[in-house]
Every structure is written in C-alpha cells, then in structure tokens.
Amino acid sequence: MELAKVMSKGQVTIPINIRKKLNLKEGDKVLFIEKDGNIIVVNSAMLALQKIQSSFEGEAERLGLGTEDDVVDLVKEIRREAHQEKQGNNI
C-alpha cells in the first residue's frame, strides 16, 4: 500500500513503486477508471495496447497465419499488391 498527498491544485505525486509497476515515464498519461466504487489508475498507453491486442485476438488463425514465415509472405503479398495498384494509378 502506498500513500500520496493531494496538493492544493489537486496534484498528486505517484509513488515510485507504483510508477514502476505501471511502467510510467515522464510525460506518460494515466487513466482514472471508476469500478465498483473504487478508482483504478492505469497507464493509458498500456491499456490502449491491451485493447488493440484483444481486438486482434484470433486474427492470425482467421487469416491462416501459423508461422512467422506466413506473416512475412502476407506482408510481401500486400506490398506487391499496393505497388501494382500504385503503378496502375500512374498510367
């Protein structure tokens, strides 16, 4: 358990142990989430990353990507198609 004092303008210094656990660096933003009558403080960048990861869950299987080579081949295919499309637009 950590304790912090609220200053006159509502500012609070997040204790170093909490900053380390949240992987917070200078300039990072935090979110305050109300849940079950409590306020949870989270690293906004980490939460965004978790949401993105969750959104992509199952996509590799859906696309038939089982290995890293499959991903590399897909990227090459997409780049080839984009290049061909660009060439077609320049005609």
C-alpha positions in Angstrom: 0.0 0.0 0.0 1.3 3.4 -0.9 0.3 6.9 0.3 0.3 10.2 -1.6 -0.7 13.7 -0.5 -3.1 15.8 -2.6 -1.7 19.3 -3.1 -3.8 22.5 -3.4 -4.3 22.2 -7.2 -5.3 18.5 -7.0 -1.8 17.3 -7.9 -0.5 14.0 -6.6 3.0 12.5 -6.9 2.6 8.9 -7.8 5.0 6.9 -5.6 8.0 5.4 -7.4 6.9 1.8 -6.7 3.6 2.4 -8.3 5.2 4.2 -11.3 7.5 1.2 -11.8 4.6 -1.3 -11.6 2.6 0.8 -14.2 5.8 1.3 -16.3 5.2 5.1 -16.2 7.8 7.5 -17.5 7.8 11.3 -17.6 5.2 12.6 -19.9 3.1 9.4 -19.8 -0.7 9.7 -19.3 -2.7 7.8 -16.8 -6.4 7.0 -16.8 -8.7 7.0 -13.8 -11.3 4.3 -14.1 -14.2 4.0 -11.7 -15.2 0.4 -11.0 -17.3 -0.9 -8.2 -17.0 2.3 -6.2 -13.2 2.3 -6.5 -10.9 4.3 -8.7 -8.3 2.4 -10.6 -5.2 4.2 -12.1 -3.8 2.7 -15.3 -1.1 3.6 -17.8 -3.2 4.8 -20.8 -0.6 3.5 -23.3 -0.6 0.1 -21.8 -4.4 0.0 -21.7 -4.6 1.0 -25.4 -2.1 -1.7 -26.3 -4.1 -4.3 -24.4 -7.3 -3.3 -26.2 -5.5 -3.5 -29.6 -4.1 -6.9 -28.7 -7.6 -8.1 -27.7 -9.1 -6.8 -30.9 -6.6 -8.8 -33.0 -7.1 -12.0 -31.0 -7.8 -14.8 -33.3 -6.9 -12.9 -36.5 -3.8 -14.9 -37.2 -5.9 -18.1 -37.2 -8.6 -16.5 -39.3 -6.0 -15.5 -41.9 -4.3 -18.8 -41.8 -1.1 -17.4 -40.3 0.6 -20.2 -38.4 4.3 -19.2 -38.6 6.4 -16.1 -38.8 7.1 -17.0 -42.5 3.4 -16.9 -43.1 3.3 -13.4 -41.8 6.3 -12.4 -43.9 4.7 -13.8 -47.0 1.5 -12.0 -46.3 3.3 -8.7 -45.9 5.2 -9.3 -49.2 1.9 -10.0 -50.9 0.3 -6.9 -49.6 3.3 -4.8 -50.6 3.2 -6.3 -54.1 -0.5 -5.5 -54.5 0.0 -2.0 -53.2 2.9 -1.5 -55.7 0.8 -2.9 -58.6 -2.1 -0.6 -57.6 0.2 2.4 -57.5 1.6 1.6 -60.9 -1.9 1.2 -62.3 -2.9 4.6 -61.0 0.1 6.2 -62.6 -0.8 5.0 -66.1 
